[in-house]
Amino acid sequence: MERIKIVDINAPELLGQTVSVMGWVRTRRGNKNVQFIALNDGSTINNLQVVVDLAKFDDEQLKPITTGASLHVTGTLVASQGKGQSVEVQADTIHVFGTADPDEFPMQKKGHTLEFLREKAHLRMRTNTFGAVFRIRHHLAFAIHKFFNDRGFFYLHTPLITASDAEGAGDMFQVTTLDPEDLPRTDDGHVDYSRDFFGKHTSLTVSGQLEGELGATALGAIYTFGPTFRAENSNTPRHLAEFWMIEPEVAFFDIHDNMDLAEDFIKYCVRYALEHCHDDIEFLNKMYDNTLIERLQGVLQQPFVRLAYTEGIEILKTSGRKFEFPVEWGVDLQSEHERYLVEEHFGRPVILTDYPRDIKAFYMKQNEDGKTVRAMDVLFPQIGEIIGGSEREENYDKLMSEIERRHIPMKDMWWYLDTRKFGTVPHSGFGLGFERLVLFVTGMSNIRDVIPFPRTPGNAEF
């Protein structure tokens, strides 16, 4: 008999039929005549109630059925007379695949803290909370691919191992086959990377953007979606050392096109989640954040505010609010500033543009004022910055001038500069940190709770 997933068990044609279901026991309760087993197979937040008539089974057969045990149940699917479910299975046979000793299985009790569950990351996906979070994560990933595919973008796989630092931050994980106990040295005492595997100093990528620009200037519109790595020693609820980034890059796009794409994209993802993850989002709304659904719907109801950085600074300075980090023109906005603009002043997402040239990356297109660049950050409630992007500087001379002004070593970046020498075009793009999107859609408060296996300073289990 073919197994039926619990997410599909409510099909009307199955009522009265013998069905085969498999899953893990969430709870078992009952009396001396009948027992009720809540079974879940991971396909849905909703458990399936299995009714066990004790007259059909002996005690030894049922003894191993405890929370966490895995079962194969066959029985008749009937309309439920009890509350909390529309159908239930009246069990005819129960086979125990695997037991879970109540004295050892750490998920026996309810009400574990999220911090405790992070310490049990190999088992936390079996809880309702993390089942919901990771199903939503899956649907958002699918929505991202669908959004770009349906709009004619090409999915480009950019390298994880790179010799370039797109952000200029320097906080990168080194990739090497050299023996740390016996490093080869040059005559002047530096490590001789010519003897390394790639013949040069290489690291794990912090961004696929620069390579993505190569794709955009050949294919027109591309997007990347893959892991990125930052060796920033930040042990906070907002930082990960390994995380996933989505980075579209589009030829013949200016900053206004870029803002339109970013707003359409993020609204599409939120709408998709509300339509396809309703039960999971409703559960998280009930258990963790009772304003979650209202906040998600609010994103869809109004256009995003588009605001120049200079105007944003004036709003913050005249707000009467005393911020932890003082506000002056030229400073990089902190989360408290971004959230004030979004949550208190405007009450909706904000796209902040035209940042000071000196606090943004070298590749951003310079405005005519000589002081600002065509940058854009999408600011969201609860999160702050969720997207960062810009129109890129397509003029070779201006780009080289900025590189020289900042003393950026570009000896390994000739390939990037060639895009400005051969058929240069206006082009734009942005980056979305996937975990920040999942954080917003799930209402979770710690970024470590929206990625299956978080990589943070001092933590690289599994």
Disulfide bonds with the S-S distance in Angstrom:
none
